[in-house]
Amino acid sequence: MGTIVGFLLAAVYAIIAVALFGSSPKASTLGSRFRECIGARARIGWIWRFIVVASSWLVIYYAFGSIVRPYVLPFYEDPDFPYQLVLPSARIVLVVQFIRGFIYVGSLTPLLVSLRSNLKELIMVMTGFLYIGGGLGIFVIVESFPAFLRVVHGLEIFADSLFFGVMISCLLRKPG
Amino acid sequence: MRGGDLPRVVAYAAIYTVIGIGLPLQQEAITVTHVAGLVVVGLLYGVLLSFAMGRMDVGRRGLMMTVMPAIFAIEYFNPII
């Protein structure tokens, strides 16, 4: 139920965002921008890039997760900790984060295709949407979570978002 | 941020905050800190939307039906995965 409400809200926010910020009429359609991008590189070139970027999420997630692990693990292992944090098994984390990489690429690709920006701007926009949507909201708004964990996990998610933003912008943008 | 977009950014933050307060998924008590958090996130979203949408070369239909819903859905994927 919560998921359905979430996706309906995403549609509502999209309408509000376009109503507020989508001002001047544009010449291109999303379909024409996709065709333009796909035509700029060989199909096989896009396929391996898509797979490398989506898979890189898992590597990035584990890299920064390993850095913060010593600081956050005591909270997860403390039975008296009132927030009942659960550390999933390595197998579950592996599968879920692998899928997440593909979901992120699927969500960000239409945005990447529709932007006419240089690399630096693409990285800023990709990182921004990933970070604000992917973690900042949760860690700023959910105030019952301890401040230390919010800061550490917030930094971890920022690093994840930045590195994934760099990967997707560098490898999946239209060449030239 | 595009020049002249400040009122739109503030409007977006206000709408985001109102929806956030009334969100059915909400399980936390509404406090001043909570509302301040929503305002901050709404403003950041607004600034980012202003910056990004000024650089998008796609018609409103593509933005409304595909690009923006996919972006906002990231926020709702996370609790699932």
gemmi code that builds the backbone of each chain (N, CA, C; Angstrom):
import gemmi

chains = {
    "A": [
        ("MET", (0.841, -1.209, 0.000), (0.000, 0.000, 0.000), (0.876, 1.260, 0.000)),
        ("GLY", (1.872, 1.245, 0.904), (2.780, 2.387, 0.988), (3.522, 2.619, -0.316)),
        ("THR", (3.884, 1.515, -0.989), (4.603, 1.626, -2.256), (3.728, 2.274, -3.321)),
        ("ILE", (2.468, 1.861, -3.378), (1.548, 2.431, -4.371), (1.370, 3.926, -4.119)),
        ("VAL", (1.186, 4.272, -2.844), (1.043, 5.692, -2.494), (2.310, 6.454, -2.887)),
        ("GLY", (3.474, 5.825, -2.645), (4.750, 6.457, -3.002), (4.848, 6.744, -4.491)),
        ("PHE", (4.477, 5.777, -5.311), (4.570, 5.978, -6.764), (3.517, 6.984, -7.255)),
        ("LEU", (2.353, 6.993, -6.617), (1.361, 8.023, -6.967), (1.902, 9.409, -6.613)),
        ("LEU", (2.565, 9.477, -5.449), (3.159, 10.756, -5.052), (4.237, 11.200, -6.041)),
        ("ALA", (5.009, 10.238, -6.541), (6.046, 10.567, -7.534), (5.399, 11.203, -8.766)),
        ("ALA", (4.245, 10.667, -9.169), (3.525, 11.236, -10.321), (3.011, 12.640, -10.000)),
        ("VAL", (2.528, 12.816, -8.768), (2.021, 14.138, -8.355), (3.166, 15.161, -8.343)),
        ("TYR", (4.301, 14.773, -7.749), (5.460, 15.684, -7.708), (5.933, 16.028, -9.129)),
        ("ALA", (5.835, 15.053, -10.037), (6.246, 15.301, -11.430), (5.369, 16.372, -12.064)),
        ("ILE", (4.066, 16.272, -11.837), (3.127, 17.266, -12.394), (3.424, 18.644, -11.802)),
        ("ILE", (3.642, 18.686, -10.490), (3.920, 19.973, -9.829), (5.227, 20.570, -10.369)),
        ("ALA", (6.263, 19.720, -10.470), (7.574, 20.211, -10.939), (7.486, 20.771, -12.352)),
        ("VAL", (6.781, 20.055, -13.235), (6.671, 20.523, -14.626), (5.810, 21.780, -14.688)),
        ("ALA", (4.731, 21.818, -13.889), (3.874, 23.013, -13.877), (4.659, 24.237, -13.407)),
        ("LEU", (5.537, 24.037, -12.419), (6.270, 25.183, -11.863), (7.495, 25.569, -12.697)),
        ("PHE", (8.242, 24.568, -13.153), (9.552, 24.864, -13.748), (9.639, 24.603, -15.252)),
        ("GLY", (8.690, 23.838, -15.803), (8.776, 23.514, -17.227), (8.179, 24.624, -18.075)),
        ("SER", (8.925, 25.677, -18.297), (8.355, 26.888, -18.903), (8.298, 26.866, -20.430)),
        ("SER", (9.420, 27.124, -21.072), (9.397, 27.357, -22.514), (9.190, 26.062, -23.307)),
        ("PRO", (8.467, 26.124, -24.453), (8.289, 24.912, -25.262), (9.608, 24.447, -25.875)),
        ("LYS", (9.831, 23.137, -25.896), (11.095, 22.585, -26.395), (10.878, 21.931, -27.757)),
        ("ALA", (11.945, 21.917, -28.534), (11.859, 21.378, -29.891), (11.868, 19.854, -29.893)),
        ("SER", (12.592, 19.242, -28.969), (12.781, 17.788, -28.993), (11.706, 17.064, -28.188)),
        ("THR", (11.533, 15.793, -28.542), (10.732, 14.911, -27.688), (11.702, 13.952, -27.009)),
        ("LEU", (11.221, 13.270, -25.971), (12.092, 12.321, -25.278), (12.522, 11.208, -26.228)),
        ("GLY", (11.578, 10.767, -27.072), (11.887, 9.706, -28.035), (12.981, 10.125, -29.007)),
        ("SER", (12.893, 11.355, -29.509), (13.907, 11.820, -30.471), (15.273, 11.973, -29.789)),
        ("ARG", (15.268, 12.396, -28.516), (16.535, 12.516, -27.779), (17.161, 11.135, -27.553)),
        ("PHE", (16.315, 10.131, -27.250), (16.817, 8.763, -27.068), (17.434, 8.256, -28.376)),
        ("ARG", (16.715, 8.476, -29.493), (17.218, 7.994, -30.793), (18.545, 8.677, -31.144)),
        ("GLU", (18.614, 9.975, -30.842), (19.844, 10.749, -31.094), (21.022, 10.155, -30.304)),
        ("CYS", (20.769, 9.836, -29.034), (21.838, 9.287, -28.179), (22.240, 7.886, -28.631)),
        ("ILE", (21.241, 7.035, -28.871), (21.535, 5.646, -29.243), (22.319, 5.602, -30.552)),
        ("GLY", (21.959, 6.504, -31.481), (22.635, 6.543, -32.774), (24.066, 7.053, -32.714)),
        ("ALA", (24.425, 7.680, -31.600), (25.758, 8.271, -31.488), (26.838, 7.258, -31.115)),
        ("ARG", (26.433, 6.051, -30.808), (27.391, 5.013, -30.401), (26.899, 3.654, -30.886)),
        ("ALA", (27.777, 2.709, -31.054), (27.357, 1.350, -31.441), (26.537, 0.733, -30.304)),
        ("ARG", (25.553, -0.113, -30.670), (24.675, -0.733, -29.665), (25.470, -1.435, -28.559)),
        ("ILE", (26.492, -2.192, -28.993), (27.282, -2.965, -28.019), (27.976, -2.023, -27.021)),
        ("GLY", (28.344, -0.846, -27.532), (28.969, 0.167, -26.664), (28.031, 0.627, -25.559)),
        ("TRP", (26.736, 0.782, -25.893), (25.766, 1.181, -24.867), (25.509, 0.043, -23.890)),
        ("ILE", (25.445, -1.193, -24.434), (25.106, -2.341, -23.571), (26.161, -2.537, -22.483)),
        ("TRP", (27.448, -2.559, -22.893), (28.458, -2.788, -21.853), (28.534, -1.615, -20.878)),
        ("ARG", (28.310, -0.410, -21.381), (28.325, 0.746, -20.491), (27.182, 0.671, -19.469)),
        ("PHE", (26.002, 0.290, -19.954), (24.832, 0.156, -19.074), (25.125, -0.871, -17.968)),
        ("ILE", (25.689, -2.011, -18.356), (25.961, -3.072, -17.373), (27.048, -2.638, -16.378)),
        ("VAL", (28.098, -1.997, -16.891), (29.187, -1.554, -16.003), (28.667, -0.514, -14.994)),
        ("VAL", (27.882, 0.457, -15.479), (27.381, 1.501, -14.568), (26.450, 0.885, -13.519)),
        ("ALA", (25.500, 0.047, -13.967), (24.553, -0.548, -13.014), (25.288, -1.413, -11.984)),
        ("SER", (26.282, -2.177, -12.432), (27.029, -3.049, -11.514), (27.918, -2.235, -10.578)),
        ("SER", (28.346, -1.061, -11.028), (29.262, -0.258, -10.195), (28.593, 0.181, -8.900)),
        ("TRP", (27.252, 0.241, -8.893), (26.575, 0.639, -7.645), (26.954, -0.308, -6.498)),
        ("LEU", (26.998, -1.607, -6.818), (27.318, -2.609, -5.804), (28.718, -2.362, -5.226)),
        ("VAL", (29.672, -2.078, -6.102), (31.066, -1.835, -5.675), (31.128, -0.570, -4.820)),
        ("ILE", (30.464, 0.486, -5.296), (30.463, 1.764, -4.568), (29.803, 1.585, -3.200)),
        ("TYR", (28.670, 0.885, -3.195), (27.928, 0.654, -1.944), (28.811, -0.085, -0.925)),
        ("TYR", (29.491, -1.146, -1.383), (30.337, -1.918, -0.466), (31.560, -1.113, -0.023)),
        ("ALA", (32.131, -0.319, -0.926), (33.336, 0.452, -0.593), (33.047, 1.435, 0.545)),
        ("PHE", (32.001, 2.250, 0.373), (31.709, 3.245, 1.408), (31.033, 2.627, 2.627)),
        ("GLY", (30.291, 1.533, 2.398), (29.706, 0.802, 3.521), (30.798, 0.244, 4.429)),
        ("SER", (31.893, -0.230, 3.831), (33.003, -0.777, 4.613), (33.685, 0.319, 5.435)),
        ("ILE", (33.739, 1.528, 4.878), (34.380, 2.642, 5.601), (33.568, 3.023, 6.849)),
        ("VAL", (32.245, 3.074, 6.722), (31.436, 3.506, 7.873), (31.083, 2.344, 8.817)),
        ("ARG", (31.299, 1.125, 8.352), (30.893, -0.054, 9.129), (31.383, -0.046, 10.586)),
        ("PRO", (32.687, 0.238, 10.846), (33.139, 0.220, 12.238), (32.414, 1.239, 13.128)),
        ("TYR", (31.950, 2.316, 12.533), (31.286, 3.362, 13.320), (29.813, 3.054, 13.595)),
        ("VAL", (29.155, 2.361, 12.644), (27.714, 2.141, 12.798), (27.365, 0.749, 13.320)),
        ("LEU", (28.296, -0.199, 13.169), (27.985, -1.582, 13.543), (27.563, -1.740, 15.012)),
        ("PRO", (28.253, -1.041, 15.961), (27.815, -1.194, 17.367), (26.339, -0.882, 17.585)),
        ("PHE", (25.786, 0.067, 16.814), (24.360, 0.392, 16.966), (23.482, -0.757, 16.484)),
        ("TYR", (23.950, -1.438, 15.434), (23.170, -2.542, 14.873), (23.247, -3.783, 15.765)),
        ("GLU", (24.386, -3.924, 16.469), (24.586, -5.139, 17.272), (24.125, -4.993, 18.718)),
        ("ASP", (23.826, -3.778, 19.133), (23.438, -3.536, 20.518), (21.973, -3.969, 20.735)),
        ("PRO", (21.747, -5.038, 21.532), (20.360, -5.496, 21.734), (19.509, -4.494, 22.520)),
        ("ASP", (20.185, -3.603, 23.278), (19.427, -2.618, 24.079), (19.115, -1.354, 23.296)),
        ("PHE", (19.634, -1.278, 22.060), (19.409, -0.084, 21.249), (17.917, -0.023, 20.870)),
        ("PRO", (17.258, 1.104, 21.154), (15.788, 1.138, 21.031), (15.244, 1.157, 19.601)),
        ("TYR", (16.085, 1.244, 18.601), (15.558, 1.412, 17.239), (15.483, 0.109, 16.447)),
        ("GLN", (15.916, -1.002, 17.070), (15.815, -2.340, 16.467), (16.329, -2.364, 15.023)),
        ("LEU", (17.574, -1.916, 14.859), (18.175, -1.939, 13.523), (18.570, -3.371, 13.188)),
        ("VAL", (18.328, -3.763, 11.970), (18.629, -5.131, 11.544), (19.632, -5.080, 10.404)),
        ("LEU", (20.702, -5.875, 10.560), (21.684, -5.976, 9.485), (21.336, -7.211, 8.651)),
        ("PRO", (20.899, -7.039, 7.403), (20.526, -8.210, 6.600), (21.744, -9.077, 6.281)),
        ("SER", (21.492, -10.299, 5.858), (22.600, -11.197, 5.519), (23.325, -10.664, 4.275)),
        ("ALA", (24.598, -11.075, 4.126), (25.415, -10.606, 2.997), (24.768, -10.961, 1.660)),
        ("ARG", (24.125, -12.138, 1.601), (23.503, -12.582, 0.356), (22.345, -11.654, -0.029)),
        ("ILE", (21.530, -11.312, 0.960), (20.383, -10.420, 0.680), (20.881, -9.050, 0.227)),
        ("VAL", (21.910, -8.538, 0.944), (22.456, -7.223, 0.584), (22.995, -7.251, -0.850)),
        ("LEU", (23.698, -8.322, -1.169), (24.290, -8.449, -2.510), (23.209, -8.403, -3.597)),
        ("VAL", (22.171, -9.200, -3.423), (21.103, -9.267, -4.437), (20.362, -7.935, -4.533)),
        ("VAL", (19.991, -7.389, -3.366), (19.197, -6.157, -3.342), (19.979, -4.980, -3.943)),
        ("GLN", (21.262, -4.871, -3.577), (22.043, -3.742, -4.085), (22.363, -3.902, -5.577)),
        ("PHE", (22.485, -5.133, -6.027), (22.699, -5.369, -7.455), (21.471, -4.888, -8.238)),
        ("ILE", (20.290, -5.239, -7.739), (19.042, -4.800, -8.389), (18.930, -3.279, -8.320)),
        ("ARG", (19.298, -2.716, -7.178), (19.198, -1.270, -7.006), (20.008, -0.502, -8.057)),
        ("GLY", (21.183, -1.033, -8.401), (22.018, -0.387, -9.417), (21.277, -0.264, -10.745)),
        ("PHE", (20.575, -1.326, -11.129), (19.828, -1.308, -12.394), (18.618, -0.364, -12.299)),
        ("ILE", (17.971, -0.350, -11.133), (16.828, 0.565, -10.940), (17.304, 2.020, -11.039)),
        ("TYR", (18.439, 2.319, -10.419), (18.966, 3.689, -10.472), (19.305, 4.099, -11.915)),
        ("VAL", (19.920, 3.201, -12.645), (20.250, 3.528, -14.048), (18.963, 3.742, -14.841)),
        ("GLY", (17.959, 2.866, -14.611), (16.676, 3.014, -15.296), (15.981, 4.319, -14.960)),
        ("SER", (16.087, 4.743, -13.702), (15.434, 5.988, -13.281), (16.161, 7.228, -13.789)),
        ("LEU", (17.493, 7.152, -13.840), (18.272, 8.346, -14.195), (18.508, 8.510, -15.697)),
        ("THR", (18.393, 7.419, -16.455), (18.681, 7.521, -17.895), (17.781, 8.522, -18.633)),
        ("PRO", (16.442, 8.523, -18.426), (15.629, 9.540, -19.126), (16.074, 10.963, -18.803)),
        ("LEU", (16.480, 11.202, -17.561), (16.965, 12.539, -17.172), (18.273, 12.860, -17.897)),
        ("LEU", (19.171, 11.889, -17.908), (20.478, 12.075, -18.556), (20.307, 12.397, -20.042)),
        ("VAL", (19.364, 11.681, -20.665), (19.124, 11.857, -22.105), (18.514, 13.234, -22.401)),
        ("SER", (17.680, 13.709, -21.492), (16.954, 14.956, -21.765), (17.781, 16.215, -21.486)),
        ("LEU", (18.915, 16.064, -20.807), (19.718, 17.245, -20.445), (20.707, 17.618, -21.549)),
        ("ARG", (20.812, 18.936, -21.818), (21.884, 19.439, -22.678), (22.857, 20.177, -21.761)),
        ("SER", (23.802, 19.442, -21.212), (24.724, 20.009, -20.225), (26.119, 19.456, -20.441)),
        ("ASN", (27.112, 20.178, -19.867), (28.467, 19.632, -19.889), (28.605, 18.577, -18.783)),
        ("LEU", (29.740, 17.907, -18.762), (29.938, 16.789, -17.827), (29.782, 17.218, -16.368)),
        ("LYS", (30.348, 18.381, -16.037), (30.299, 18.854, -14.647), (28.842, 19.063, -14.199)),
        ("GLU", (28.035, 19.655, -15.068), (26.632, 19.889, -14.721), (25.864, 18.575, -14.615)),
        ("LEU", (26.173, 17.636, -15.508), (25.506, 16.327, -15.444), (25.791, 15.643, -14.113)),
        ("ILE", (27.057, 15.683, -13.706), (27.434, 15.043, -12.433), (26.688, 15.701, -11.273)),
        ("MET", (26.615, 17.041, -11.310), (25.908, 17.762, -10.238), (24.444, 17.357, -10.170)),
        ("VAL", (23.784, 17.287, -11.322), (22.352, 16.976, -11.344), (22.104, 15.519, -10.918)),
        ("MET", (22.915, 14.602, -11.469), (22.738, 13.179, -11.124), (22.966, 12.973, -9.620)),
        ("THR", (24.065, 13.523, -9.106), (24.381, 13.373, -7.684), (23.277, 14.005, -6.838)),
        ("GLY", (22.821, 15.175, -7.258), (21.794, 15.892, -6.497), (20.516, 15.089, -6.354)),
        ("PHE", (20.005, 14.567, -7.460), (18.750, 13.807, -7.381), (18.934, 12.495, -6.612)),
        ("LEU", (20.076, 11.850, -6.830), (20.325, 10.599, -6.099), (20.410, 10.854, -4.593)),
        ("TYR", (21.115, 11.911, -4.228), (21.350, 12.173, -2.803), (20.089, 12.663, -2.102)),
        ("ILE", (19.388, 13.622, -2.728), (18.201, 14.167, -2.066), (17.100, 13.102, -2.007)),
        ("GLY", (16.869, 12.438, -3.136), (15.827, 11.408, -3.156), (16.257, 10.134, -2.443)),
        ("GLY", (17.541, 9.831, -2.527), (18.022, 8.540, -2.036), (18.413, 8.486, -0.578)),
        ("GLY", (18.447, 9.605, 0.112), (18.879, 9.503, 1.498), (18.716, 10.755, 2.335)),
        ("LEU", (18.955, 11.903, 1.735), (18.909, 13.129, 2.539), (17.549, 13.299, 3.203)),
        ("GLY", (16.487, 13.093, 2.420), (15.143, 13.261, 2.960), (14.937, 12.410, 4.202)),
        ("ILE", (15.306, 11.147, 4.086), (15.094, 10.219, 5.198), (15.884, 10.672, 6.423)),
        ("PHE", (17.166, 11.021, 6.219), (18.013, 11.306, 7.373), (17.785, 12.696, 7.968)),
        ("VAL", (17.223, 13.615, 7.194), (16.901, 14.929, 7.750), (15.561, 14.867, 8.474)),
        ("ILE", (14.616, 14.143, 7.884), (13.244, 14.200, 8.394), (13.002, 13.243, 9.568)),
        ("VAL", (13.578, 12.042, 9.494), (13.306, 11.053, 10.550), (14.173, 11.375, 11.760)),
        ("GLU", (13.630, 12.213, 12.654), (14.450, 12.750, 13.735), (14.619, 11.793, 14.908)),
        ("SER", (13.853, 10.711, 14.954), (14.008, 9.777, 16.072), (15.281, 8.945, 15.916)),
        ("PHE", (15.861, 8.938, 14.731), (17.110, 8.223, 14.477), (18.253, 9.014, 15.124)),
        ("PRO", (19.205, 8.361, 15.801), (20.276, 9.105, 16.481), (21.061, 10.003, 15.516)),
        ("ALA", (21.425, 11.192, 16.014), (22.105, 12.188, 15.166), (23.407, 11.638, 14.588)),
        ("PHE", (24.166, 10.887, 15.413), (25.445, 10.353, 14.941), (25.246, 9.439, 13.728)),
        ("LEU", (24.254, 8.546, 13.836), (23.986, 7.627, 12.716), (23.494, 8.382, 11.492)),
        ("ARG", (22.692, 9.432, 11.724), (22.184, 10.212, 10.589), (23.326, 10.895, 9.845)),
        ("VAL", (24.296, 11.411, 10.613), (25.436, 12.102, 9.984), (26.309, 11.097, 9.227)),
        ("VAL", (26.648, 9.990, 9.886), (27.544, 9.001, 9.259), (26.894, 8.378, 8.020)),
        ("HIS", (25.633, 7.939, 8.160), (24.945, 7.349, 7.001), (24.699, 8.409, 5.919)),
        ("GLY", (24.459, 9.646, 6.354), (24.255, 10.732, 5.386), (25.501, 10.970, 4.548)),
        ("LEU", (26.677, 10.957, 5.202), (27.943, 11.122, 4.473), (28.181, 9.937, 3.543)),
        ("GLU", (27.859, 8.752, 4.042), (28.026, 7.537, 3.232), (27.158, 7.628, 1.967)),
        ("ILE", (25.915, 8.053, 2.135), (25.005, 8.130, 0.980), (25.445, 9.232, 0.019)),
        ("PHE", (25.997, 10.321, 0.570), (26.494, 11.378, -0.322), (27.645, 10.845, -1.180)),
        ("ALA", (28.566, 10.121, -0.535), (29.700, 9.550, -1.282), (29.211, 8.551, -2.328)),
        ("ASP", (28.259, 7.689, -1.930), (27.667, 6.732, -2.893), (27.084, 7.481, -4.089)),
        ("SER", (26.302, 8.539, -3.784), (25.604, 9.293, -4.841), (26.598, 9.990, -5.761)),
        ("LEU", (27.633, 10.589, -5.169), (28.624, 11.316, -5.967), (29.364, 10.374, -6.925)),
        ("PHE", (29.829, 9.246, -6.391), (30.596, 8.322, -7.231), (29.706, 7.689, -8.305)),
        ("PHE", (28.443, 7.370, -7.949), (27.545, 6.807, -8.952), (27.165, 7.873, -9.978)),
        ("GLY", (27.011, 9.122, -9.513), (26.741, 10.238, -10.431), (27.865, 10.416, -11.430)),
        ("VAL", (29.106, 10.262, -10.970), (30.265, 10.363, -11.870), (30.235, 9.216, -12.882)),
        ("MET", (29.966, 8.012, -12.391), (29.958, 6.833, -13.283), (28.915, 6.969, -14.383)),
        ("ILE", (27.687, 7.289, -13.991), (26.602, 7.339, -14.985), (26.796, 8.507, -15.948)),
        ("SER", (27.309, 9.636, -15.443), (27.501, 10.801, -16.315), (28.634, 10.564, -17.312)),
        ("CYS", (29.718, 9.955, -16.832), (30.870, 9.731, -17.718), (30.579, 8.661, -18.767)),
        ("LEU", (29.919, 7.591, -18.354), (29.771, 6.451, -19.272), (28.491, 6.465, -20.106)),
        ("LEU", (27.424, 7.069, -19.613), (26.163, 6.969, -20.347), (25.717, 8.274, -21.009)),
        ("ARG", (26.530, 9.322, -20.951), (26.127, 10.547, -21.663), (26.395, 10.395, -23.158)),
        ("LYS", (25.708, 11.246, -23.924), (25.891, 11.214, -25.379), (27.294, 11.699, -25.712)),
        ("PRO", (28.030, 10.957, -26.530), (29.403, 11.395, -26.840), (29.419, 12.665, -27.697)),
        ("GLY", (30.500, 13.411, -27.579), (30.698, 14.592, -28.427), (30.082, 15.859, -27.891)),
    ],
    "B": [
        ("MET", (20.536, 27.926, -10.261), (19.110, 28.253, -10.335), (18.871, 29.337, -11.385)),
        ("ARG", (17.781, 29.197, -12.156), (17.471, 30.204, -13.166), (17.007, 31.498, -12.492)),
        ("GLY", (17.352, 32.636, -13.103), (16.920, 33.919, -12.573), (15.399, 33.995, -12.549)),
        ("GLY", (14.839, 34.528, -11.483), (13.383, 34.658, -11.375), (12.679, 33.407, -10.898)),
        ("ASP", (13.434, 32.359, -10.604), (12.816, 31.099, -10.178), (12.621, 31.002, -8.664)),
        ("LEU", (13.097, 31.998, -7.916), (13.001, 31.905, -6.454), (11.554, 31.680, -5.968)),
        ("PRO", (10.567, 32.423, -6.496), (9.187, 32.155, -6.029), (8.736, 30.726, -6.332)),
        ("ARG", (9.183, 30.182, -7.473), (8.805, 28.803, -7.825), (9.469, 27.802, -6.864)),
        ("VAL", (10.724, 28.093, -6.518), (11.438, 27.215, -5.581), (10.727, 27.222, -4.231)),
        ("VAL", (10.347, 28.418, -3.769), (9.648, 28.535, -2.481), (8.289, 27.827, -2.563)),
        ("ALA", (7.605, 28.011, -3.697), (6.298, 27.355, -3.869), (6.458, 25.833, -3.843)),
        ("TYR", (7.496, 25.338, -4.513), (7.720, 23.886, -4.528), (7.991, 23.377, -3.106)),
        ("ALA", (8.846, 24.122, -2.367), (9.170, 23.718, -0.989), (7.915, 23.719, -0.123)),
        ("ALA", (7.045, 24.702, -0.322), (5.810, 24.778, 0.472), (4.914, 23.580, 0.175)),
        ("ILE", (4.774, 23.245, -1.110), (3.920, 22.103, -1.489), (4.525, 20.794, -0.950)),
        ("TYR", (5.859, 20.675, -1.094), (6.547, 19.468, -0.609), (6.328, 19.303, 0.899)),
        ("THR", (6.396, 20.422, 1.622), (6.229, 20.384, 3.079), (4.802, 19.994, 3.445)),
        ("VAL", (3.824, 20.590, 2.774), (2.416, 20.292, 3.081), (2.120, 18.816, 2.798)),
        ("ILE", (2.594, 18.330, 1.644), (2.371, 16.906, 1.326), (3.099, 16.024, 2.343)),
        ("GLY", (4.324, 16.411, 2.696), (5.106, 15.639, 3.670), (4.430, 15.545, 5.026)),
        ("ILE", (3.792, 16.636, 5.446), (3.097, 16.629, 6.743), (1.863, 15.722, 6.682)),
        ("GLY", (1.183, 15.762, 5.560), (-0.038, 14.960, 5.442), (0.164, 13.584, 4.863)),
        ("LEU", (1.444, 13.242, 4.656), (1.757, 11.974, 3.987), (1.177, 10.772, 4.748)),
        ("PRO", (0.422, 9.906, 4.066), (-0.133, 8.750, 4.753), (0.922, 7.770, 5.250)),
        ("LEU", (2.127, 7.815, 4.602), (3.185, 6.886, 5.022), (3.835, 7.349, 6.322)),
        ("GLN", (3.548, 8.571, 6.722), (4.204, 9.186, 7.859), (3.925, 8.431, 9.164)),
        ("GLN", (5.013, 8.052, 9.848), (4.824, 7.352, 11.122), (5.392, 8.150, 12.286)),
        ("GLU", (6.106, 9.203, 11.974), (6.734, 10.017, 13.017), (5.758, 11.097, 13.469)),
        ("ALA", (5.957, 11.549, 14.709), (5.154, 12.675, 15.180), (5.624, 13.948, 14.461)),
        ("ILE", (4.691, 14.830, 14.175), (5.045, 16.076, 13.495), (5.560, 17.070, 14.535)),
        ("THR", (6.818, 17.479, 14.379), (7.424, 18.458, 15.288), (7.986, 19.596, 14.443)),
        ("VAL", (8.452, 20.641, 15.145), (9.043, 21.781, 14.437), (10.275, 21.325, 13.645)),
        ("THR", (11.079, 20.457, 14.252), (12.287, 19.953, 13.581), (11.928, 19.172, 12.321)),
        ("HIS", (10.870, 18.389, 12.441), (10.413, 17.588, 11.298), (9.987, 18.496, 10.144)),
        ("VAL", (9.207, 19.523, 10.478), (8.736, 20.458, 9.443), (9.929, 21.195, 8.835)),
        ("ALA", (10.884, 21.598, 9.699), (12.082, 22.293, 9.196), (12.845, 21.391, 8.225)),
        ("GLY", (12.906, 20.096, 8.558), (13.569, 19.132, 7.666), (12.892, 19.059, 6.312)),
        ("LEU", (11.562, 19.022, 6.336), (10.806, 18.982, 5.078), (11.045, 20.247, 4.252)),
        ("VAL", (11.091, 21.403, 4.939), (11.317, 22.677, 4.237), (12.699, 22.661, 3.570)),
        ("VAL", (13.711, 22.207, 4.314), (15.084, 22.164, 3.770), (15.147, 21.253, 2.537)),
        ("VAL", (14.572, 20.055, 2.659), (14.594, 19.109, 1.530), (13.802, 19.676, 0.347)),
        ("GLY", (12.651, 20.295, 0.634), (11.833, 20.898, -0.420), (12.574, 22.009, -1.147)),
        ("LEU", (13.292, 22.840, -0.393), (14.061, 23.931, -1.015), (15.198, 23.378, -1.887)),
        ("LEU", (15.887, 22.358, -1.359), (16.979, 21.752, -2.149), (16.441, 21.130, -3.437)),
        ("TYR", (15.318, 20.420, -3.321), (14.671, 19.859, -4.510), (14.327, 20.978, -5.493)),
        ("GLY", (13.772, 22.085, -4.971), (13.368, 23.202, -5.814), (14.536, 23.803, -6.573)),
        ("VAL", (15.641, 24.032, -5.868), (16.835, 24.599, -6.510), (17.358, 23.647, -7.585)),
        ("LEU", (17.392, 22.365, -7.253), (17.887, 21.376, -8.212), (16.969, 21.273, -9.430)),
        ("LEU", (15.665, 21.303, -9.197), (14.706, 21.253, -10.315), (14.847, 22.469, -11.204)),
        ("SER", (15.014, 23.639, -10.590), (15.180, 24.868, -11.367), (16.431, 24.771, -12.245)),
        ("PHE", (17.525, 24.299, -11.645), (18.790, 24.158, -12.370), (18.650, 23.146, -13.511)),
        ("ALA", (18.083, 21.975, -13.178), (18.024, 20.883, -14.170), (17.028, 21.185, -15.287)),
        ("MET", (15.860, 21.687, -14.930), (14.831, 21.866, -15.957), (15.151, 23.017, -16.900)),
        ("GLY", (16.022, 23.930, -16.468), (16.493, 24.964, -17.370), (17.419, 24.425, -18.443)),
        ("ARG", (17.924, 23.212, -18.233), (18.863, 22.604, -19.177), (18.263, 21.417, -19.926)),
        ("MET", (16.980, 21.183, -19.728), (16.351, 20.031, -20.390), (15.795, 20.442, -21.745)),
        ("ASP", (16.057, 19.593, -22.720), (15.574, 19.881, -24.062), (14.540, 18.829, -24.456)),
        ("VAL", (13.482, 18.739, -23.676), (12.426, 17.753, -23.920), (11.093, 18.438, -23.627)),
        ("GLY", (10.070, 18.107, -24.415), (8.754, 18.713, -24.218), (8.137, 18.347, -22.872)),
        ("ARG", (7.098, 19.104, -22.505), (6.459, 18.932, -21.191), (5.890, 17.525, -21.003)),
        ("ARG", (5.370, 16.930, -22.121), (4.748, 15.613, -22.003), (5.776, 14.562, -21.563)),
        ("GLY", (6.954, 14.586, -22.234), (8.010, 13.635, -21.881), (8.487, 13.824, -20.449)),
        ("LEU", (8.572, 15.074, -20.037), (9.018, 15.362, -18.668), (7.998, 14.854, -17.651)),
        ("MET", (6.707, 15.147, -17.943), (5.658, 14.830, -16.978), (5.369, 13.340, -16.909)),
        ("MET", (5.473, 12.658, -18.065), (5.095, 11.246, -18.109), (6.252, 10.306, -17.787)),
        ("THR", (7.478, 10.717, -18.050), (8.600, 9.779, -17.923), (9.731, 10.303, -17.038)),
        ("VAL", (10.332, 11.418, -17.449), (11.577, 11.854, -16.795), (11.363, 12.139, -15.312)),
        ("MET", (10.413, 12.993, -14.992), (10.254, 13.397, -13.593), (9.677, 12.299, -12.694)),
        ("PRO", (8.638, 11.530, -13.145), (8.177, 10.442, -12.267), (9.295, 9.446, -11.940)),
        ("ALA", (10.155, 9.161, -12.948), (11.259, 8.216, -12.703), (12.209, 8.759, -11.644)),
        ("ILE", (12.475, 10.059, -11.694), (13.382, 10.665, -10.717), (12.771, 10.653, -9.318)),
        ("PHE", (11.515, 11.075, -9.221), (10.890, 11.149, -7.888), (10.651, 9.754, -7.303)),
        ("ALA", (10.530, 8.746, -8.179), (10.310, 7.385, -7.677), (11.522, 6.857, -6.904)),
        ("ILE", (12.716, 7.447, -7.150), (13.917, 7.011, -6.412), (13.664, 7.071, -4.907)),
        ("GLU", (12.973, 8.124, -4.472), (12.702, 8.305, -3.045), (11.855, 7.163, -2.486)),
        ("TYR", (11.014, 6.582, -3.347), (10.095, 5.545, -2.867), (10.591, 4.138, -3.148)),
        ("PHE", (11.661, 4.020, -3.970), (12.296, 2.714, -4.155), (13.048, 2.325, -2.884)),
        ("ASN", (13.658, 3.294, -2.247), (14.600, 2.997, -1.173), (14.027, 2.212, 0.000)),
        ("PRO", (12.813, 2.563, 0.477), (12.288, 1.734, 1.573), (12.020, 0.299, 1.132)),
        ("ILE", (11.789, 0.086, -0.181), (11.494, -1.272, -0.662), (12.781, -2.072, -0.782)),
        ("ILE", (13.803, -1.431, -1.354), (15.055, -2.159, -1.586), (16.107, -1.721, -0.599)),
    ],
}
model = gemmi.Model(1)
for chain_id, residues in chains.items():
    chain = gemmi.Chain(chain_id)
    for i, (resn, *xyz) in enumerate(residues, 1):
        res = gemmi.Residue()
        res.name, res.seqid = resn, gemmi.SeqId(i, " ")
        for name, pos in zip(("N", "CA", "C"), xyz):
            atom = gemmi.Atom()
            atom.name, atom.element = name, gemmi.Element(name[0])
            atom.pos, atom.b_iso = gemmi.Position(*pos), 0.0
            res.add_atom(atom)
        chain.add_residue(res)
    model.add_chain(chain)
structure = gemmi.Structure()
structure.add_model(model)
structure.setup_entities()
